[in-house]
Structures are given as structure tokens and as C-alpha cells.
Amino acid sequence: MKMSLLEREIEQYSKKNLLFLKESAVIFFVWNVKILNFLYQKRNEFMTKTPVIYNYLLVLL
């Protein structure tokens, strides 16, 4: 009896954890897209003011 209760709790925790991981992945992806869009829109400004930093960012990506 106790073992099945423990198994059920572990299963519920696993489902919650998996859902959290999926939500985290979606949020991470959305923020990456937003950051890349921001950099793309500002690329001319970056290129004129600080081309070295911009090129460094491109290398990191």
C-alpha cells in the first residue's frame, strides 16, 4: 500500500517536473528570439558605434 502511494507521488512529481521543463524551454526559446531580433534591429547602430563588440557577439552566437 505504502509503496503504491509512494510510486504515485513520484509519478505526479515527474509529470510536474516535465511540464516545468517544457515551459522553461519555451520561455528560453522565446527570449532568445527576442534578443536576436533586438540585435538584428540594432545591428547598424552597433556596427557604427562598436563593431568589435558586435562581431564578438556574433562569434559567441
Phi and psi in radians as a Rosetta constraint file:
Dihedral C 1 N 2 CA 2 C 2 CIRCULARHARMONIC -1.125 0.35
Dihedral N 2 CA 2 C 2 N 3 CIRCULARHARMONIC -0.616 0.35
Dihedral C 2 N 3 CA 3 C 3 CIRCULARHARMONIC -1.148 0.35
Dihedral N 3 CA 3 C 3 N 4 CIRCULARHARMONIC -0.730 0.35
Dihedral C 3 N 4 CA 4 C 4 CIRCULARHARMONIC -1.188 0.35
Dihedral N 4 CA 4 C 4 N 5 CIRCULARHARMONIC -0.619 0.35
Dihedral C 4 N 5 CA 5 C 5 CIRCULARHARMONIC -1.130 0.35
Dihedral N 5 CA 5 C 5 N 6 CIRCULARHARMONIC -0.758 0.35
Dihedral C 5 N 6 CA 6 C 6 CIRCULARHARMONIC -1.100 0.35
Dihedral N 6 CA 6 C 6 N 7 CIRCULARHARMONIC -0.737 0.35
Dihedral C 6 N 7 CA 7 C 7 CIRCULARHARMONIC -1.085 0.35
Dihedral N 7 CA 7 C 7 N 8 CIRCULARHARMONIC -0.712 0.35
Dihedral C 7 N 8 CA 8 C 8 CIRCULARHARMONIC -1.117 0.35
Dihedral N 8 CA 8 C 8 N 9 CIRCULARHARMONIC -0.736 0.35
Dihedral C 8 N 9 CA 9 C 9 CIRCULARHARMONIC -1.111 0.35
Dihedral N 9 CA 9 C 9 N 10 CIRCULARHARMONIC -0.717 0.35
Dihedral C 9 N 10 CA 10 C 10 CIRCULARHARMONIC -1.105 0.35
Dihedral N 10 CA 10 C 10 N 11 CIRCULARHARMONIC -0.718 0.35
Dihedral C 10 N 11 CA 11 C 11 CIRCULARHARMONIC -1.119 0.35
Dihedral N 11 CA 11 C 11 N 12 CIRCULARHARMONIC -0.751 0.35
Dihedral C 11 N 12 CA 12 C 12 CIRCULARHARMONIC -1.114 0.35
Dihedral N 12 CA 12 C 12 N 13 CIRCULARHARMONIC -0.745 0.35
Dihedral C 12 N 13 CA 13 C 13 CIRCULARHARMONIC -1.090 0.35
Dihedral N 13 CA 13 C 13 N 14 CIRCULARHARMONIC -0.714 0.35
Dihedral C 13 N 14 CA 14 C 14 CIRCULARHARMONIC -1.097 0.35
Dihedral N 14 CA 14 C 14 N 15 CIRCULARHARMONIC -0.732 0.35
Dihedral C 14 N 15 CA 15 C 15 CIRCULARHARMONIC -1.123 0.35
Dihedral N 15 CA 15 C 15 N 16 CIRCULARHARMONIC -0.758 0.35
Dihedral C 15 N 16 CA 16 C 16 CIRCULARHARMONIC -1.103 0.35
Dihedral N 16 CA 16 C 16 N 17 CIRCULARHARMONIC -0.722 0.35
Dihedral C 16 N 17 CA 17 C 17 CIRCULARHARMONIC -1.136 0.35
Dihedral N 17 CA 17 C 17 N 18 CIRCULARHARMONIC -0.724 0.35
Dihedral C 17 N 18 CA 18 C 18 CIRCULARHARMONIC -1.121 0.35
Dihedral N 18 CA 18 C 18 N 19 CIRCULARHARMONIC -0.723 0.35
Dihedral C 18 N 19 CA 19 C 19 CIRCULARHARMONIC -1.095 0.35
Dihedral N 19 CA 19 C 19 N 20 CIRCULARHARMONIC -0.744 0.35
Dihedral C 19 N 20 CA 20 C 20 CIRCULARHARMONIC -1.064 0.35
Dihedral N 20 CA 20 C 20 N 21 CIRCULARHARMONIC -0.734 0.35
Dihedral C 20 N 21 CA 21 C 21 CIRCULARHARMONIC -1.127 0.35
Dihedral N 21 CA 21 C 21 N 22 CIRCULARHARMONIC -0.694 0.35
Dihedral C 21 N 22 CA 22 C 22 CIRCULARHARMONIC -1.126 0.35
Dihedral N 22 CA 22 C 22 N 23 CIRCULARHARMONIC -0.782 0.35
Dihedral C 22 N 23 CA 23 C 23 CIRCULARHARMONIC -1.088 0.35
Dihedral N 23 CA 23 C 23 N 24 CIRCULARHARMONIC -0.720 0.35
Dihedral C 23 N 24 CA 24 C 24 CIRCULARHARMONIC -1.097 0.35
Dihedral N 24 CA 24 C 24 N 25 CIRCULARHARMONIC -0.720 0.35
Dihedral C 24 N 25 CA 25 C 25 CIRCULARHARMONIC -1.110 0.35
Dihedral N 25 CA 25 C 25 N 26 CIRCULARHARMONIC -0.719 0.35
Dihedral C 25 N 26 CA 26 C 26 CIRCULARHARMONIC -1.128 0.35
Dihedral N 26 CA 26 C 26 N 27 CIRCULARHARMONIC -0.798 0.35
Dihedral C 26 N 27 CA 27 C 27 CIRCULARHARMONIC -1.082 0.35
Dihedral N 27 CA 27 C 27 N 28 CIRCULARHARMONIC -0.762 0.35
Dihedral C 27 N 28 CA 28 C 28 CIRCULARHARMONIC -1.062 0.35
Dihedral N 28 CA 28 C 28 N 29 CIRCULARHARMONIC -0.772 0.35
Dihedral C 28 N 29 CA 29 C 29 CIRCULARHARMONIC -1.101 0.35
Dihedral N 29 CA 29 C 29 N 30 CIRCULARHARMONIC -0.778 0.35
Dihedral C 29 N 30 CA 30 C 30 CIRCULARHARMONIC -1.088 0.35
Dihedral N 30 CA 30 C 30 N 31 CIRCULARHARMONIC -0.769 0.35
Dihedral C 30 N 31 CA 31 C 31 CIRCULARHARMONIC -1.145 0.35
Dihedral N 31 CA 31 C 31 N 32 CIRCULARHARMONIC -0.640 0.35
Dihedral C 31 N 32 CA 32 C 32 CIRCULARHARMONIC -1.089 0.35
Dihedral N 32 CA 32 C 32 N 33 CIRCULARHARMONIC -0.742 0.35
Dihedral C 32 N 33 CA 33 C 33 CIRCULARHARMONIC -1.096 0.35
Dihedral N 33 CA 33 C 33 N 34 CIRCULARHARMONIC -0.741 0.35
Dihedral C 33 N 34 CA 34 C 34 CIRCULARHARMONIC -1.105 0.35
Dihedral N 34 CA 34 C 34 N 35 CIRCULARHARMONIC -0.753 0.35
Dihedral C 34 N 35 CA 35 C 35 CIRCULARHARMONIC -1.129 0.35
Dihedral N 35 CA 35 C 35 N 36 CIRCULARHARMONIC -0.748 0.35
Dihedral C 35 N 36 CA 36 C 36 CIRCULARHARMONIC -1.139 0.35
Dihedral N 36 CA 36 C 36 N 37 CIRCULARHARMONIC -0.680 0.35
Dihedral C 36 N 37 CA 37 C 37 CIRCULARHARMONIC -1.092 0.35
Dihedral N 37 CA 37 C 37 N 38 CIRCULARHARMONIC -0.750 0.35
Dihedral C 37 N 38 CA 38 C 38 CIRCULARHARMONIC -1.057 0.35
Dihedral N 38 CA 38 C 38 N 39 CIRCULARHARMONIC -0.811 0.35
Dihedral C 38 N 39 CA 39 C 39 CIRCULARHARMONIC -1.115 0.35
Dihedral N 39 CA 39 C 39 N 40 CIRCULARHARMONIC -0.670 0.35
Dihedral C 39 N 40 CA 40 C 40 CIRCULARHARMONIC -1.148 0.35
Dihedral N 40 CA 40 C 40 N 41 CIRCULARHARMONIC -0.723 0.35
Dihedral C 40 N 41 CA 41 C 41 CIRCULARHARMONIC -1.194 0.35
Dihedral N 41 CA 41 C 41 N 42 CIRCULARHARMONIC -0.587 0.35
Dihedral C 41 N 42 CA 42 C 42 CIRCULARHARMONIC -1.655 0.35
Dihedral N 42 CA 42 C 42 N 43 CIRCULARHARMONIC 0.136 0.35
Dihedral C 42 N 43 CA 43 C 43 CIRCULARHARMONIC -1.062 0.35
Dihedral N 43 CA 43 C 43 N 44 CIRCULARHARMONIC -0.649 0.35
Dihedral C 43 N 44 CA 44 C 44 CIRCULARHARMONIC -1.134 0.35
Dihedral N 44 CA 44 C 44 N 45 CIRCULARHARMONIC -0.740 0.35
Dihedral C 44 N 45 CA 45 C 45 CIRCULARHARMONIC -1.083 0.35
Dihedral N 45 CA 45 C 45 N 46 CIRCULARHARMONIC -0.772 0.35
Dihedral C 45 N 46 CA 46 C 46 CIRCULARHARMONIC -1.130 0.35
Dihedral N 46 CA 46 C 46 N 47 CIRCULARHARMONIC -0.724 0.35
Dihedral C 46 N 47 CA 47 C 47 CIRCULARHARMONIC -1.139 0.35
Dihedral N 47 CA 47 C 47 N 48 CIRCULARHARMONIC -0.628 0.35
Dihedral C 47 N 48 CA 48 C 48 CIRCULARHARMONIC -1.373 0.35
Dihedral N 48 CA 48 C 48 N 49 CIRCULARHARMONIC -0.648 0.35
Dihedral C 48 N 49 CA 49 C 49 CIRCULARHARMONIC -1.551 0.35
Dihedral N 49 CA 49 C 49 N 50 CIRCULARHARMONIC -0.881 0.35
Dihedral C 49 N 50 CA 50 C 50 CIRCULARHARMONIC -2.388 0.35
Dihedral N 50 CA 50 C 50 N 51 CIRCULARHARMONIC 1.300 0.35
Dihedral C 50 N 51 CA 51 C 51 CIRCULARHARMONIC -1.136 0.35
Dihedral N 51 CA 51 C 51 N 52 CIRCULARHARMONIC -0.525 0.35
Dihedral C 51 N 52 CA 52 C 52 CIRCULARHARMONIC -1.166 0.35
Dihedral N 52 CA 52 C 52 N 53 CIRCULARHARMONIC -0.785 0.35
Dihedral C 52 N 53 CA 53 C 53 CIRCULARHARMONIC -1.135 0.35
Dihedral N 53 CA 53 C 53 N 54 CIRCULARHARMONIC -0.722 0.35
Dihedral C 53 N 54 CA 54 C 54 CIRCULARHARMONIC -1.118 0.35
Dihedral N 54 CA 54 C 54 N 55 CIRCULARHARMONIC -0.757 0.35
Dihedral C 54 N 55 CA 55 C 55 CIRCULARHARMONIC -1.124 0.35
Dihedral N 55 CA 55 C 55 N 56 CIRCULARHARMONIC -0.642 0.35
Dihedral C 55 N 56 CA 56 C 56 CIRCULARHARMONIC -1.097 0.35
Dihedral N 56 CA 56 C 56 N 57 CIRCULARHARMONIC -0.744 0.35
Dihedral C 56 N 57 CA 57 C 57 CIRCULARHARMONIC -1.081 0.35
Dihedral N 57 CA 57 C 57 N 58 CIRCULARHARMONIC -0.720 0.35
Dihedral C 57 N 58 CA 58 C 58 CIRCULARHARMONIC -1.096 0.35
Dihedral N 58 CA 58 C 58 N 59 CIRCULARHARMONIC -0.668 0.35
Dihedral C 58 N 59 CA 59 C 59 CIRCULARHARMONIC -1.144 0.35
Dihedral N 59 CA 59 C 59 N 60 CIRCULARHARMONIC -0.686 0.35
Dihedral C 59 N 60 CA 60 C 60 CIRCULARHARMONIC -1.131 0.35
Dihedral N 60 CA 60 C 60 N 61 CIRCULARHARMONIC -0.640 0.35
